[in-house]
Amino acid sequence: MKKLETRCIHPVELEEDSKGAVTAPVFLSAAYDYQDAAELRYPGFYSTYNQQRVGKIMAQLEQGNWGMPFSSGMAAISTAILSFAGQHDHIIFCRDLYGGTFRLAEEELPKRGISCSYAAHSPEQFKALLQPNTKVIYIETPANPLLSIVPLKEIAALAKAHGAITIVDNTFASPINQLPLLHGIDISVHSGTKYLGGHNDLPFGVLISASEAHKARIHATAKLYGGSLSPYECYLVERSLKTLALRVQRQNENAFKLAEYLSAQPLTRQVYYPGLPSHPGYAIACEQMTGFGGMLSFELDIPAEKIPAFLKALRIISPALSLGGVESLICAPAVTSHRGLTPAQRQELGIKDNLLRLSVGIENVDDLITDIDTAISKAMH
Ligand SMILES: *Cc1c(COP(=O)(O)O)cnc(C)c1O
């Protein structure tokens, strides 16, 4: 098989009638002649030429059997979950979850008669929560915001023995750093809005499955819930993916250097990065990841009321939500992604008021270090 970098640039063959074009054409038609085709060319869900290309490319990048794009990460996530769980079923989620997924589990799934439990990181905790009606185990690794790591192989084996489906949100890692299906996971989902799109300008989602047997079921759910992606956006996804390996490799390097730098600073109390031996998930990350990613969090040892001044003083890194793009972004989870939780819930998750989550971009890392340094001094004076 061609290497990952090459597959990003030359993903799947163009159709024979592409007139010598180097990039894929965009086919906007939502209707296709059915008379001469032996079977419907693009059955259901408007899954036309460009959508099928994105599905194939992502399946290739994650070494899955097939894939499909969605209009958002949440559309991919809800479709994956609702394809395999219904009334009287039970799902085990990992404890550290993207906020939208947590609310889906807390607010929407119970309305459909699905019960949910939450496990921390160890397979023993997942095992203890298994019930006869457990149909899905859903995990995020690395997870927001402390980059907690869940062992993919053990969870996949546990679920297989129980007859449950495993779904992994692979958003934080991207296929450059982690290939969940190779560890026995059934389905990988992404918020493509983050690393896959990579420019903070393209909301979409993708789902990649290891099994042809899941296809009909997932297609049917996807069609009814309707989160399809337009051909225009599919084209932009394909264009973004060409630089995925390049971007993520630089983000890995920058994040690693920043994590080491911040660890040595007197004003940073704690740095969470799965590539640091001090991180509780380090050993497992070394086993299942091919890079440690571009996300890190740290606790600034300055009074929490000075955090806004620190953020205001940054000149390169933008205080903004979202992540994975070429621009470095920073946020304080306690007042953004996790503000809906009570202080006690935040404390249980280990999210302190002075915790900052950094999505490292592809700028020169020395400039990023200077930006943080200068902003700390300004905030303290
Ligand atoms: C952003 C995000 C999502 C949701 O994706 P959308 O594209 O915003 O719907 C899901 N999981 C993770 C880990 C995310 O960061």
The ligand as an SDF file (V2000), in Angstrom:
LIG
                    3D

 15 15  0  0  0  0  0  0  0  0999 V2000
  -16.2130   19.4130   17.4110 C   0  0  0  0  0  0  0  0  0  0  0  0
  -16.3150   18.0220   17.8540 C   0  0  0  0  0  0  0  0  0  0  0  0
  -17.4550   17.2450   17.5770 C   0  0  0  0  0  0  0  0  0  0  0  0
  -18.6790   17.8000   16.9020 C   0  0  0  0  0  0  0  0  0  0  0  0
  -18.4570   18.1060   15.5820 O   0  0  0  0  0  0  0  0  0  0  0  0
  -19.2830   19.1830   14.7260 P   0  0  0  0  0  0  0  0  0  0  0  0
  -18.6280   19.1080   13.3880 O   0  0  0  0  0  0  0  0  0  0  0  0
  -19.0870   20.5040   15.4080 O   0  0  0  0  0  0  0  0  0  0  0  0
  -20.7100   18.7440   14.7380 O   0  0  0  0  0  0  0  0  0  0  0  0
  -17.4310   15.9210   17.9700 C   0  0  0  0  0  0  0  0  0  0  0  0
  -16.3740   15.3860   18.6110 N   0  0  0  0  0  0  0  0  0  0  0  0
  -15.2800   16.0980   18.9030 C   0  0  0  0  0  0  0  0  0  0  0  0
  -14.1350   15.4550   19.6040 C   0  0  0  0  0  0  0  0  0  0  0  0
  -15.2050   17.4420   18.5290 C   0  0  0  0  0  0  0  0  0  0  0  0
  -14.1150   18.1590   18.8390 O   0  0  0  0  0  0  0  0  0  0  0  0
  1  2  1  0
  2  3  1  0
  2 14  2  0
  3  4  1  0
  3 10  2  0
  4  5  1  0
  5  6  1  0
  6  7  2  0
  6  8  1  0
  6  9  1  0
 10 11  1  0
 11 12  2  0
 12 13  1  0
 12 14  1  0
 14 15  1  0
M  END
$$$$
